[in-house]
Amino acid sequence: MTSLKRWIVEVQDSPDGSGDGILQLPDELWNELAAQGWEIGDVLDIELVADPGHAAIRNRYAECRRLSATRKS
C-alpha cells in the first residue's frame, strides 16, 4: 500500500502582471511529477475540492505527451 504524501505550496502572482499563478514545488514532489512526464512550463488545471485548502491538479500536457508516446510505440 502506498502512503499518501502532503505538500503545502503557495500560488505566487506572476511578476509580468498577467494574472497567472506560479507554483514553486518542493524538489521531492517535482521529481515524482517529472517521472510522470511533467515539464516546466506545463499549464495546469486546478480545481478546488470540498475540503478547505485542498485542490485537485491536472496536467493535460503530460497526459497528451503520454498518449502520444503510447500511440507511437
C-alpha positions as CSV (number, residue, x, y, z in Angstrom):
1,M,0.0,0.0,0.0
2,T,1.3,3.4,-0.9
3,S,1.3,6.1,1.8
4,L,-0.2,9.4,1.0
5,K,2.0,12.4,0.9
6,R,1.1,16.0,1.5
7,W,2.7,19.2,0.4
8,I,1.6,22.7,1.1
9,V,2.5,25.2,-1.6
10,E,1.5,28.8,-2.2
11,V,0.4,30.2,-5.5
12,Q,2.5,33.3,-6.3
13,D,1.5,36.1,-8.7
14,S,3.4,36.1,-11.9
15,P,5.8,39.1,-12.0
16,D,4.7,40.0,-15.5
17,G,1.3,41.2,-14.3
18,S,-0.6,38.6,-16.5
19,G,-2.7,37.3,-13.6
20,D,-1.1,33.9,-14.0
21,G,-0.1,32.0,-10.9
22,I,3.3,30.3,-10.2
23,L,3.7,27.2,-8.1
24,Q,7.1,26.6,-6.6
25,L,7.1,22.9,-5.9
26,P,9.4,21.1,-3.4
27,D,12.1,19.1,-5.1
28,E,10.8,15.8,-3.9
29,L,7.4,16.5,-5.3
30,W,8.8,17.8,-8.6
31,N,11.0,14.7,-9.0
32,E,7.9,12.5,-8.7
33,L,5.9,14.6,-11.2
34,A,8.8,14.8,-13.7
35,A,9.0,11.0,-13.6
36,Q,5.3,11.0,-14.7
37,G,6.0,13.3,-17.7
38,W,5.5,16.8,-16.2
39,E,7.7,19.5,-17.6
40,I,8.5,23.1,-16.6
41,G,6.1,25.4,-18.3
42,D,3.1,23.0,-18.4
43,V,-0.3,24.5,-18.0
44,L,-2.2,23.1,-15.0
45,D,-6.0,22.8,-14.4
46,I,-6.6,23.5,-10.7
47,E,-10.0,22.6,-9.2
48,L,-10.9,23.4,-5.6
49,V,-12.4,20.4,-3.8
50,A,-14.7,20.1,-0.8
51,D,-12.0,20.2,1.9
52,P,-10.9,23.8,2.5
53,G,-7.3,24.3,1.4
54,H,-7.3,21.3,-0.9
55,A,-7.2,21.2,-4.7
56,A,-7.1,18.7,-7.5
57,I,-4.3,19.5,-10.0
58,R,-4.4,18.0,-13.5
59,N,-1.7,18.4,-16.1
60,R,-3.2,17.9,-19.6
61,Y,0.1,18.5,-21.3
62,A,1.7,15.5,-19.6
63,E,-1.4,13.4,-20.4
64,C,-1.2,14.3,-24.1
65,R,2.5,13.5,-24.2
66,R,1.9,10.1,-22.6
67,L,-0.9,9.3,-25.0
68,S,1.2,10.4,-28.0
69,A,4.1,8.2,-26.9
70,T,1.8,5.2,-26.4
71,R,0.4,5.6,-30.0
72,K,3.9,5.9,-31.5
73,S,5.1,2.6,-30.0
